[in-house]
Structures are given as C-alpha cells and as structure tokens.
Amino acid sequence: MSILPAWIDSLQALQLYHDKKIKKILLSGGSGFVNFQDWKESGLIAKVLLKSGVPEDDIILENGSRNTYENASLSKGILKGNKYGQRFLLITSAFHATFVDVF
C-alpha cells in the first residue's frame, strides 16, 4: 500500500485547516490488505493530524473501505446526512479524481 499521495493530500488539508479555510477533515481509507486488516490508512493519518493540533472532534474517519470506489461511496454516505453542512472541498489526486462521479 502506498500512502504517499494520501499524506500529501492530508498536508494540504492540514494547511487549509490551520488557515481556517475548512472546519472539518474527512479522512477516507480503510485497509486494502488481506493480512493486515487493522492497518487503516485514515487512522494512521488521523494520528498525524492530532499531533499537528487538529482536535479529534474535527476529524471524521471513513475506515471501512478497501479500494478507491469504496472510499468515495462510503464518504458520500457520511457526508450525505447533512450533519456537516452542504459545502465540501475535495482534495485528491488526479487518478482518484476519476471516481468523483460517485458524489
């Protein structure tokens, strides 16, 4: 599993959060590993955000997905409830942007 793009996206989100441009950060990414189901990408990145001063209440986790399509689909379900408002900023890679149609 390569999480480098996720780390870069997370750094962009962290900067926007500290600049008060966004209020919450949704991290999407479970485990694509058969043997390491406890390695949740979003959970690993959340630890970095917490150490960088983002309060736990401002981090939303989607950690059930196993692939990019499920990332998008499960994230949509989290956001659809209108609990977090109606405006969202998607930070992703060019490759993963092809899945935006799910939204």
N, CA and C of each residue as an Amber inpcrd file, in Angstrom:
protein
   309
   0.8550000  -1.1740000   0.0000000   0.0000000   0.0000000   0.0000000
   0.8930000   1.2270000   0.0000000   0.6760000   2.1080000  -0.9260000
   1.3920000   3.3700000  -0.9480000   0.4720000   4.4580000  -0.4250000
   0.8590000   5.0800000   0.6680000   0.0040000   6.1280000   1.2240000
   0.6030000   7.5120000   1.0210000   1.6680000   7.5820000   0.2210000
   2.2810000   8.8840000  -0.0240000   1.2890000   9.9070000  -0.5650000
   0.4920000   9.5930000  -1.6050000  -0.4790000  10.5940000  -2.0620000
  -1.4450000  11.0170000  -0.9580000  -1.8530000  10.0650000  -0.1330000
  -2.7620000  10.4070000   0.9640000  -2.0890000  11.3570000   1.9440000
  -0.8060000  11.1530000   2.2000000  -0.0910000  12.0500000   3.1110000
  -0.0040000  13.4540000   2.5320000   0.2570000  13.5420000   1.2350000
   0.3510000  14.8610000   0.5890000  -1.0100000  15.5620000   0.6450000
  -2.0740000  14.8350000   0.3280000  -3.4210000  15.4050000   0.4140000
  -3.7150000  15.8550000   1.8400000  -3.2920000  15.0710000   2.8070000
  -3.5570000  15.4000000   4.2130000  -2.8070000  16.6480000   4.6440000
  -1.6050000  16.8270000   4.1290000  -0.8510000  18.0500000   4.4490000
  -1.5550000  19.2830000   3.8770000  -2.1280000  19.1400000   2.6970000
  -2.8870000  20.2560000   2.1200000  -4.1080000  20.5550000   2.9840000
  -4.8060000  19.5200000   3.4190000  -5.9680000  19.7080000   4.2870000
  -5.5480000  20.3360000   5.6160000  -4.4390000  19.8980000   6.1540000
  -3.9400000  20.4480000   7.4200000  -3.6510000  21.9410000   7.2840000
  -3.0230000  22.3220000   6.1840000  -2.7290000  23.7450000   5.9650000
  -4.0230000  24.5560000   5.8660000  -4.9900000  24.0550000   5.1110000
  -6.2730000  24.7490000   4.9890000  -6.9870000  24.8350000   6.3340000
  -6.8710000  23.7970000   7.1460000  -7.4940000  23.8020000   8.4750000
  -6.8420000  24.8710000   9.3580000  -5.5190000  24.8890000   9.3920000
  -4.8210000  25.8740000  10.2240000  -5.0220000  27.3060000   9.7130000
  -5.2770000  27.4480000   8.4130000  -5.5830000  28.7720000   7.8440000
  -7.0600000  29.1390000   8.0170000  -7.8100000  28.2640000   8.6990000
  -9.2340000  28.4610000   8.9770000 -10.0910000  28.5550000   7.7080000
  -9.6720000  27.8590000   6.6720000 -10.4350000  27.8090000   5.4240000
 -11.4160000  26.6340000   5.4220000 -11.1310000  25.6080000   6.2440000
 -12.0320000  24.4730000   6.4060000 -12.2060000  24.1930000   7.8940000
 -13.3460000  23.6090000   8.2500000 -13.6610000  23.3780000   9.6630000
 -13.4940000  21.9250000  10.0900000 -13.6340000  21.0090000   9.1600000
 -13.5500000  19.5780000   9.4370000 -12.6980000  18.9130000   8.3570000
 -12.1300000  17.7650000   8.6960000 -11.3540000  16.9960000   7.7360000
 -11.8900000  15.5720000   7.7390000 -12.3500000  15.1180000   6.5820000
 -12.7930000  13.7290000   6.4150000 -11.6400000  12.9480000   5.8080000
 -11.1740000  11.9530000   6.5270000 -10.1260000  11.0750000   6.0290000
 -10.7710000   9.7720000   5.5920000 -10.5350000   9.4000000   4.3540000
 -11.1440000   8.1920000   3.8160000 -10.0560000   7.1900000   3.4640000
 -10.1830000   5.9850000   4.0080000  -9.2310000   4.9370000   3.6700000
  -9.1780000   3.8670000   4.7290000  -9.6140000   2.6960000   4.3600000
  -9.5310000   1.5550000   5.2550000  -8.2680000   0.7860000   4.9540000
  -8.3990000  -0.5280000   4.8490000  -7.2520000  -1.3770000   4.5680000
  -7.5100000  -2.1830000   3.3120000  -6.5940000  -2.1140000   2.3920000
  -6.6770000  -2.9360000   1.1940000  -5.8980000  -4.2270000   1.3520000
  -5.3500000  -4.4550000   2.5340000  -4.5490000  -5.6490000   2.7980000
  -5.4050000  -6.7820000   3.3320000  -5.1990000  -7.9590000   2.8200000
  -5.8980000  -9.1330000   3.3270000  -5.3080000  -9.5380000   4.6770000
  -3.9900000  -9.4730000   4.7980000  -3.3160000  -9.9330000   6.0100000
  -3.2160000  -8.8890000   7.1170000  -3.4280000  -7.6290000   6.8030000
  -3.2590000  -6.5650000   7.7920000  -4.5140000  -5.7020000   7.8660000
  -5.6200000  -6.2920000   8.2260000  -6.9030000  -5.5880000   8.2680000
  -6.9210000  -4.4500000   9.2820000  -6.0460000  -4.5000000  10.2800000
  -6.0190000  -3.4400000  11.2950000  -5.2750000  -2.1890000  10.8340000
  -4.5800000  -2.2500000   9.7160000  -3.8630000  -1.0920000   9.1860000
  -4.8420000  -0.2350000   8.4030000  -5.4440000   0.7220000   9.0690000
  -6.4210000   1.6070000   8.4300000  -5.7220000   2.9060000   8.0400000
  -5.6730000   3.1810000   6.7590000  -4.9770000   4.3730000   6.2610000
  -5.4810000   5.6460000   6.9340000  -6.7880000   5.7860000   7.0460000
  -7.3320000   7.0160000   7.6350000  -6.9400000   7.1510000   9.1050000
  -6.8730000   6.0510000   9.8160000  -6.4800000   6.0910000  11.2210000
  -5.0310000   6.5040000  11.4060000  -4.1650000   6.0270000  10.5190000
  -2.7520000   6.4100000  10.5950000  -2.5750000   7.9070000  10.3440000
  -3.2820000   8.4210000   9.3580000  -3.1760000   9.8470000   9.0330000
  -3.8140000  10.6880000  10.1320000  -4.8930000  10.2020000  10.7320000
  -5.5430000  10.9330000  11.8290000  -4.5750000  11.1610000  12.9750000
  -3.7290000  10.1890000  13.2740000  -2.7490000  10.3480000  14.3540000
  -1.8150000  11.5270000  14.0880000  -1.4190000  11.6850000  12.8300000
  -0.5500000  12.8100000  12.4610000  -1.3040000  14.1370000  12.6230000
  -2.5580000  14.1790000  12.1790000  -3.3440000  15.4150000  12.3040000
  -3.5520000  15.7780000  13.7750000  -3.8050000  14.7870000  14.6060000
  -3.9800000  15.0480000  16.0380000  -2.7090000  15.6450000  16.6400000
  -1.5690000  15.0890000  16.2710000  -0.2910000  15.6130000  16.7780000
   0.0320000  16.9810000  16.1980000  -0.6530000  17.3360000  15.1040000
  -0.4450000  18.6400000  14.4640000  -1.4400000  19.6820000  14.9480000
  -2.2170000  19.3370000  15.9740000  -3.0920000  20.3220000  16.5900000
  -4.5380000  20.3020000  16.1470000  -4.9410000  19.3320000  15.3300000
  -6.3420000  19.2440000  14.9250000  -7.0970000  18.4650000  16.0090000
  -8.1260000  19.0620000  16.5980000  -8.8900000  18.3490000  17.6260000
  -9.6140000  17.1260000  17.0520000  -9.7660000  16.1120000  17.8680000
 -10.4180000  14.8760000  17.4370000 -11.8260000  15.1310000  16.8910000
 -12.5290000  16.1060000  17.4570000 -13.8910000  16.4320000  17.0000000
 -13.9340000  16.9690000  15.5750000 -12.8050000  17.4380000  15.0640000
 -12.7640000  17.9990000  13.7150000 -12.2550000  17.0020000  12.6750000
 -12.0100000  15.7700000  13.1020000 -11.5630000  14.7130000  12.1940000
 -12.6830000  13.6880000  12.0480000 -13.0880000  13.4610000  10.8240000
 -14.1300000  12.4770000  10.5120000 -13.4340000  11.3110000   9.8110000
 -13.6780000  10.1010000  10.2840000 -12.9990000   8.9440000   9.7120000
 -13.9500000   8.0420000   8.9290000 -13.5050000   7.6620000   7.7520000
 -14.1240000   6.5760000   6.9880000 -13.0230000   5.5430000   6.8890000
 -13.1680000   4.4390000   7.6140000 -12.0900000   3.4580000   7.6130000
 -12.5590000   2.0470000   7.2290000 -13.7130000   1.9720000   6.5700000
 -14.2290000   0.6780000   6.1730000 -13.9420000   0.2990000   4.7350000
 -13.4220000   1.2300000   3.9590000 -13.2220000   0.9740000   2.5260000
 -11.9950000   0.1070000   2.2700000 -12.0610000  -0.5940000   1.1260000
 -10.9510000  -1.4600000   0.7110000 -10.3540000  -1.0370000  -0.6200000
 -10.9820000  -0.0530000  -1.2700000 -10.4890000   0.4140000  -2.5660000
 -11.0060000   1.8350000  -2.7920000 -10.5900000   2.4330000  -3.8960000
 -10.9310000   3.8300000  -4.1720000 -12.4270000   4.0370000  -4.3500000
 -13.0880000   3.1180000  -5.0400000 -14.5300000   3.2600000  -5.2270000
 -15.2410000   3.2610000  -3.8730000 -14.8630000   2.3420000  -3.0040000
 -15.4830000   2.2950000  -1.6770000 -15.1340000   3.5450000  -0.8620000
 -13.9200000   4.0940000  -1.0310000 -13.5690000   5.3650000  -0.3760000
 -14.6200000   6.4170000  -0.7000000 -14.8820000   6.5710000  -1.9880000
 -15.8220000   7.5990000  -2.4420000 -17.2470000   7.2930000  -1.9960000
 -17.6650000   6.0660000  -2.1710000 -19.0320000   5.6860000  -1.8440000
 -19.3290000   5.8140000  -0.3480000 -18.4350000   5.3120000   0.4960000
 -18.6450000   5.4010000   1.9450000 -18.5260000   6.8440000   2.4490000
 -17.6340000   7.6180000   1.8420000 -17.5130000   9.0360000   2.2240000
 -18.7890000   9.7830000   1.8830000 -19.3500000   9.4740000   0.7310000
 -20.6150000  10.0970000   0.3300000 -21.7010000   9.8080000   1.3690000
 -21.7520000   8.5720000   1.8400000 -22.7340000   8.2150000   2.8640000
 -22.5660000   9.0040000   4.1460000 -21.3190000   9.2380000   4.5320000
 -21.0470000  10.0240000   5.7400000 -21.5090000  11.4640000   5.5520000
 -21.1980000  12.0380000   4.4060000 -21.4970000  13.4480000   4.1550000
 -22.9670000  13.6960000   3.8070000 -23.6290000  12.6960000   3.2840000
 -24.9970000  12.8470000   2.8120000 -25.9820000  13.1920000   3.9320000
 -25.6840000  12.7820000   5.1370000 -26.5880000  13.0180000   6.2550000
 -26.7780000  14.4800000   6.6090000 -26.0440000  15.3780000   5.9640000
 -26.1850000  16.8190000   6.1680000 -25.7430000  17.2710000   7.5510000
 -25.1370000  16.3960000   8.3170000 -24.6390000  16.7300000   9.6490000
 -23.4920000  17.7350000   9.5740000 -22.7640000  17.7130000   8.4580000
 -21.5760000  18.5510000   8.3250000 -21.7770000  19.7150000   7.3630000
 -23.0030000  19.9900000   6.9810000 -23.2730000  21.0770000   6.0490000
 -23.4000000  20.5640000   4.6290000 -23.4600000  21.4880000   3.6950000
 -23.6820000  21.1100000   2.2980000 -22.5160000  21.4660000   1.3820000
 -21.5070000  22.1490000   1.9010000 -20.3620000  22.5360000   1.0740000
 -19.1450000  21.7270000   1.4900000 -18.4710000  21.1590000   0.4740000
 -17.3150000  20.3240000   0.7270000 -16.2080000  20.6610000  -0.2590000
 -14.9970000  20.5380000   0.1910000 -13.8320000  20.6980000  -0.6720000
 -13.1720000  19.3370000  -0.7780000 -13.0490000  18.8190000  -1.9880000
 -12.4250000  17.5210000  -2.2110000 -10.9550000  17.7260000  -2.5470000
 -10.0980000  17.1280000  -1.7400000  -8.6590000  17.1620000  -2.0030000
  -8.2540000  15.7330000  -2.3380000  -7.7930000  15.5350000  -3.5690000
  -7.4380000  14.1910000  -4.0110000  -6.4080000  14.2730000  -5.1280000
  -5.9490000  13.1230000  -5.5580000  -5.0060000  13.0550000  -6.6720000
  -5.7580000  13.0360000  -7.9930000  -5.0440000  13.2630000  -9.0770000
  -5.6690000  13.2380000 -10.4010000  -6.2530000  11.8560000 -10.6860000
  -5.5430000  10.8020000 -10.3110000  -6.0470000   9.4430000 -10.5410000
  -7.3470000   9.2140000  -9.7840000  -7.3640000   9.5720000  -8.5260000
  -8.5540000   9.3220000  -7.6970000  -9.7160000  10.2440000  -8.0680000
  -9.4310000  11.3480000  -8.7170000 -10.5000000  12.2650000  -9.1230000
 -11.4550000  11.6300000 -10.1250000 -11.0220000  10.5820000 -10.7970000
 -11.8950000   9.9060000 -11.7590000 -13.0970000   9.2630000 -11.0620000
 -13.0370000   9.1080000  -9.7580000 -14.1180000   8.4940000  -9.0090000
 -15.0900000   9.5240000  -8.4200000 -14.9020000  10.7870000  -8.7340000
 -15.7490000  11.8490000  -8.1940000 -17.1850000  11.6890000  -8.6430000
 -17.4360000  11.0050000  -9.7490000 -18.8080000  10.7920000 -10.2140000
 -19.6730000  10.1190000  -9.1500000 -19.0730000   9.4140000  -8.2380000
 -19.8210000   8.7660000  -7.1560000 -20.5630000   9.8260000  -6.3420000
 -19.9560000  11.0040000  -6.2230000 -20.5810000  12.0830000  -5.4650000
 -21.6710000  12.7340000  -6.2830000
